[in-house]
């Protein structure tokens, strides 16, 4: 099979820039969580070469986010020409500019005890005003301006992902599903643990004891029972409620564990159903049956 090389129009490039202390690091991490390949502080003069390498590649990654700002000495004198030339060539360059009020920036610098990159030995407010002046033209050029003055980290993450996720084909919340046996201990990294030992136990049924939850006969026994059918229905409704809230909070992954006595029958059956359900909703669901072979 011949690899298909990407063209300029296949790439989406978001340039994250703005005032120091406005939340660029949070924005970059938020974009990374929804599938963007992220680079912090790439010199603007290297951007054309970086993108040329990507167009000649057959990689599946097509969305890139790059933080560029005044930390690069040549940024101010080079960015206008470089961005314009790349757009003329056909690259999808989008500029995300993060802004904030002087009061908000002063408060953040005070809380973190960081020095403003342009204040040198002077007051932070002098650096803030100078940077605002130097970046005014870039702000005018931006495709998207977000004022973060009254946004906390979680609110900014939600705003970034709400704006850019609609264009992304990748759903970045990874759901790790583990079945286990209580007799062997709980998975130490579980965020949610559900006990399914109340379900009818195939272990005590002739012909099912030596099978496991991947076998159709065992699945039918558990799921066709009144308890199994009702529980699965309620479990899926619970997941419909919880998972979007975890996404809204900005979690990149969540670990869900289901346990029965030995981790061989009931927990395996329900976990497989949960995995199919999440996959059907385009989540990446990793399934692990920890104790099925013990």
C-alpha positions in Angstrom: 0.0 0.0 0.0 1.4 3.4 -1.0 1.5 6.0 1.8 -0.5 9.1 1.1 1.5 12.3 1.6 -0.2 15.3 3.1 -0.6 18.6 1.4 -0.6 22.1 2.9 -4.3 22.2 3.1 -4.4 19.0 5.1 -2.6 20.7 8.0 -4.3 22.9 10.6 -1.9 25.1 12.5 -2.9 27.2 15.5 -0.4 29.8 16.7 -1.0 30.4 20.4 0.3 33.8 21.4 -0.6 36.8 23.6 0.5 38.6 26.8 2.7 37.0 29.3 0.6 35.5 32.1 -2.6 35.3 30.0 -2.7 31.5 30.0 -0.8 30.3 27.0 0.6 27.2 28.7 -3.0 26.2 29.8 -4.2 26.8 26.2 -1.4 24.6 24.8 -2.1 21.8 27.2 -5.9 22.0 26.4 -5.2 21.7 22.7 -2.9 18.8 23.3 -5.7 17.0 25.2 -7.9 17.1 22.1 -5.4 15.7 19.7 -3.2 18.6 18.6 0.6 18.1 18.3 2.0 20.8 20.5 5.3 22.7 20.5 6.2 25.5 23.0 8.4 28.4 22.0 9.3 27.3 18.5 11.3 30.1 16.8 9.1 31.7 14.2 11.9 31.5 11.6 11.8 27.7 11.9 8.0 27.5 11.2 8.2 27.2 7.4 10.8 24.3 7.6 8.7 22.6 10.3 5.6 22.7 8.2 7.4 21.5 5.1 8.5 18.4 7.0 4.9 17.7 7.9 3.6 18.0 4.4 6.2 15.5 3.2 5.1 13.0 5.9 2.4 10.3 5.9 1.8 10.8 9.7 -1.8 10.7 10.8 -1.2 13.9 12.9 -2.7 16.9 11.0 -3.4 19.4 13.8 -0.6 21.5 15.3 -0.5 24.1 18.0 2.6 26.2 18.6 3.2 28.9 21.2 5.1 31.8 19.9 5.7 35.1 21.7 8.2 37.7 22.8 10.6 35.1 24.3 11.9 34.8 20.8 14.1 37.8 20.0 13.2 37.9 16.3 9.5 37.2 16.7 8.2 40.7 16.4 10.2 41.6 13.3 9.6 38.3 11.5 6.1 37.0 12.3 4.0 39.2 9.9 6.0 38.3 6.9 6.3 34.6 7.7 2.6 34.1 8.6 1.5 36.0 5.5 3.8 33.9 3.2 2.6 30.6 4.7 -1.0 31.6 4.2 -0.3 32.6 0.6 1.1 29.1 0.0 -2.1 27.6 1.2 -1.3 26.7 4.9 -4.2 27.0 7.3 -2.6 29.3 9.8 -4.9 30.4 12.7 -3.8 32.9 15.4 -5.2 32.5 18.9 -4.4 35.6 21.0 -4.8 35.5 24.7 -5.4 38.8 26.4 -6.1 39.9 30.0 -6.5 43.1 31.9 -3.6 44.8 33.6 -5.1 44.1 37.0 -5.5 40.4 36.3 -1.9 40.1 34.9 -0.5 42.0 37.9 -2.3 39.7 40.3 -1.0 36.6 38.5 2.6 37.8 38.5 2.2 38.6 42.2 0.8 35.2 43.0 3.5 33.3 41.1 6.3 35.7 42.0 7.6 35.6 38.5 9.3 38.5 36.8 7.8 39.9 33.6 10.0 39.2 30.6 10.0 42.9 29.6 10.2 44.5 33.0 13.9 43.8 33.5 14.6 45.5 36.9 11.6 47.8 36.6 8.0 47.4 37.8 5.9 44.6 36.4 3.2 47.0 35.2 5.8 48.6 33.0 6.6 45.3 31.3 2.9 44.6 30.9 2.2 47.9 29.2 5.2 47.6 26.9 4.3 44.1 25.9 0.7 45.1 25.2 2.0 47.9 23.0 4.4 45.6 21.1 1.7 43.0 20.5 -1.2 45.3 19.5 -0.7 44.6 15.8 -0.6 40.9 16.3 -3.8 41.1 18.3 -5.4 42.9 15.3 -4.2 40.1 13.1 -5.6 37.3 15.3 -8.4 35.0 14.2 -9.5 34.4 17.8 -9.0 36.6 20.8 -9.9 35.3 24.3 -9.8 37.6 27.3 -8.8 35.5 30.3 -9.2 38.2 33.0 -12.0 36.4 34.8 -11.2 32.8 33.7 -9.7 30.2 36.0 -7.6 27.4 34.6 -10.6 25.1 34.2 -12.8 27.7 32.5 -10.1 28.6 30.1 -9.5 24.9 29.2 -13.2 24.5 28.6 -13.4 27.6 26.4 -10.4 26.5 24.3 -11.6 23.0 23.8 -15.2 24.1 23.1 -13.9 26.3 20.3 -11.4 24.0 18.7 -12.8 20.5 19.5 -15.6 20.9 17.0 -13.1 20.9 14.3 -11.1 18.0 15.6 -11.8 14.4 14.6 -10.1 13.1 17.7 -11.8 12.7 21.0 -9.0 12.7 23.6 -10.7 11.4 26.7 -9.2 7.9 27.0 -11.3 5.4 29.0 -9.3 2.6 30.7 -11.6 -0.3 31.7 -10.3 -3.1 34.0 -12.1 -6.2 35.3 -10.7 -7.7 38.5 -11.4 -10.2 41.3 -11.9 -8.8 44.8 -10.0 -11.8 46.2 -6.9 -10.4 44.5 -7.3 -6.8 45.6 -8.5 -3.6 44.0 -6.7 -1.9 41.0 -4.7 0.8 42.7 -5.2 3.4 39.9 -8.9 3.2 39.6 -11.0 6.4 39.6 -14.3 4.6 39.7 -14.8 1.1 41.2 -18.1 -0.8 40.8 -18.9 -4.1 42.6 -20.9 -6.5 40.4 -20.9 -9.4 42.9 -24.7 -9.1 43.3 -25.2 -10.5 39.7 -26.0 -14.2 39.2 -22.7 -16.1 39.4 -21.9 -18.5 36.4 -19.3 -20.2 38.7 -22.0 -22.2 40.3 -23.6 -23.3 37.0 -22.7 -26.6 35.5 -20.9 -26.1 32.2 -20.1 -22.4 32.9 -17.7 -22.7 35.7 -14.6 -23.4 33.6 -15.5 -20.8 31.0 -14.9 -17.0 31.3 -16.9 -13.9 30.5 -15.7 -13.7 26.9 -17.8 -16.8 26.1 -21.3 -16.2 24.7 -22.9 -18.7 27.1 -21.6 -16.9 30.1 -22.6 -13.5 28.6 -26.1 -14.7 28.0 -26.4 -16.1 31.5 -25.4 -12.8 33.1 -27.1 -10.4 30.7 -30.4 -12.3 30.3 -30.9 -12.3 34.1 -33.2 -9.6 35.4 -30.5 -8.1 37.6 -28.0 -8.1 34.7 -30.3 -6.4 32.2 -31.4 -3.7 34.7 -28.0 -3.0 36.0 -26.4 -2.6 32.5 -29.1 -0.2 31.5 -28.6 1.9 34.6 -24.8 1.7 34.3 -24.9 3.1 30.8 -27.1 6.0 31.9 -24.7 6.7 34.7 -21.8 6.8 32.2 -23.8 9.1 29.9 -24.1 11.5 32.8 -20.5 11.2 34.3 -18.2 11.1 31.2 -19.2 14.5 29.8 -18.6 16.0 33.2 -15.1 14.5 33.3 -14.5 15.9 29.8 -15.7 19.3 30.9 -13.3 19.2 33.8 -10.5 18.5 31.4 -9.5 15.0 32.3 -7.4 13.3 29.6 -8.2 9.8 30.8 -10.3 8.0 33.4 -9.8 4.5 34.9 -13.0 2.5 35.6 -12.8 -0.9 37.3 -15.5 -3.5 37.7 -15.0 -6.3 40.2 -16.6 -9.7 41.0 -15.3 -12.4 43.3 -12.7 -14.0 41.0 -12.6 -11.5 38.1 -13.4 -14.3 35.6 -17.1 -14.2 34.8 -19.4 -11.3 35.8 -17.0 -8.4 35.8 -15.7 -9.5 32.4 -19.1 -9.7 30.9 -20.2 -6.2 32.1 -16.8 -4.6 31.2 -17.0 -5.9 27.7 -20.5 -4.4 27.3 -19.1 -1.1 28.6 -16.2 -1.2 26.2 -18.5 -1.7 23.2 -20.7 1.1 24.4 -17.9 3.6 24.7 -16.4 2.5 21.4 -19.7 3.1 19.7 -19.6 6.7 21.0 -16.1 7.2 19.4 -14.2 7.1 22.7 -10.9 5.3 22.9 -11.7 2.5 25.3 -8.8 0.2 26.6 -10.0 -3.1 28.0 -8.0 -5.2 30.5 -9.2 -8.3 32.2 -6.7 -8.4 35.0 -7.5 -11.7 36.7 -9.3 -13.7 34.0 -6.5 -16.3 33.8 -5.8 -16.8 37.5 
